[in-house]
Amino acid sequence: MITIPEDANSFEFARVASLRAAQLMLGCTPRVEHATKHTVTAQREVAEGKVSRIPLVAGSPDDVKHGHREK
């Protein structure tokens, strides 16, 4: 069983793990011992802190695209 880190919320954990699983399916190299399923490998990577999300920087093009533009 994979334990979600205490400082992470479950939605963020699931979202980052799903994005990482997609990367693994495309051929990216796993950062932990490879499991049978890409989803399990991705969850282990996130739980161990080997993969995390990159927060958006205020004023970046992604902020404008997602409606987080500073005024």
C-alpha positions in Angstrom: 0.0 0.0 0.0 1.2 3.5 -0.9 0.9 6.2 1.8 0.3 9.7 0.7 2.7 12.2 2.4 1.1 14.1 5.2 1.8 17.5 3.7 0.1 16.7 0.4 -3.6 16.7 -0.3 -5.1 13.6 -2.0 -6.3 15.5 -5.1 -2.9 16.9 -5.8 -1.3 13.5 -5.2 -3.7 11.8 -7.6 -3.2 14.4 -10.3 0.6 14.4 -10.2 0.7 10.6 -10.2 -1.6 10.4 -13.1 0.4 12.9 -15.1 3.6 11.0 -14.2 2.0 7.6 -15.2 1.3 9.1 -18.6 5.0 10.1 -18.9 6.1 6.6 -17.9 3.8 5.1 -20.6 5.5 7.2 -23.1 8.9 5.8 -22.2 10.3 8.0 -19.4 12.8 6.4 -17.1 11.3 5.5 -13.7 13.0 7.1 -10.6 12.1 4.3 -8.3 12.1 0.5 -8.6 9.8 -0.3 -11.6 6.5 -1.9 -10.6 4.3 -4.1 -12.9 1.9 -1.1 -13.5 2.9 2.4 -14.5 0.3 3.8 -12.2 1.9 2.1 -9.2 5.4 3.2 -10.2 4.1 6.8 -10.5 2.4 6.7 -7.1 5.6 5.5 -5.5 7.6 8.2 -7.1 5.2 10.9 -5.9 5.0 9.4 -2.4 8.8 9.3 -2.1 9.2 12.8 -3.3 11.0 11.9 -6.5 8.4 13.7 -8.6 6.3 16.7 -7.6 4.3 19.5 -9.3 6.0 22.7 -10.3 4.0 25.7 -9.0 3.1 28.4 -11.5 5.0 31.6 -11.3 2.8 34.8 -11.2 2.8 36.5 -14.5 3.8 33.4 -16.5 1.9 32.6 -19.8 0.2 29.7 -18.0 -1.3 32.1 -15.4 -3.0 34.1 -18.1 -4.2 31.0 -19.9 -5.8 29.6 -16.7 -7.3 32.9 -15.5 -4.9 33.6 -12.7 -3.7 36.9 -14.0 -2.5 39.4 -11.4 -4.2 42.8 -11.5 
